[in-house]
Amino acid sequence: MRALASSLAKARPGRAVELRVPPYAAVQLGAESGGGTHRRGTPGTVVEMDADTFLALMDASLTWDEAIASHRVFASGAHADLAGLFAV
């Protein structure tokens, strides 16, 4: 789980979004638009999901829109749309 989350962080480096999959992983990602960053504490954009949802998004058995619609993802902030990151 941690390795998969780290691979996303490498694909989108930065510190604008915190992706959390408790208790397994938490990584910081850059914004898709390239803008936005934070210096201290939790970023203004947080995306959190359980491990089953994360794995389903990673293997494309669940789309981002389905995960949002079914309330399997908590996403808040200006850069919370990670659809492009999971659309492989």
CORCOR-V609052 format. One record per run of one state. SS is the DSSP state (h for helix, s for strand, l for the rest). FROM is the first residue (numbers start at 1). LEN is the number of residues. If there is no record, write none. Layout:
BEGIN
{{SS & FROM & LEN} {SS & FROM & LEN}}
END
This chain:
BEGIN
{{l & 1 & 1} {h & 2 & 10} {l & 12 & 5} {s & 17 & 5} {l & 22 & 3} {s & 25 & 5} {l & 30 & 15} {s & 45 & 5} {l & 50 & 1} {h & 51 & 8} {l & 59 & 5} {h & 64 & 6} {l & 70 & 3} {s & 73 & 4} {l & 77 & 6} {h & 83 & 4} {l & 87 & 2}}
END
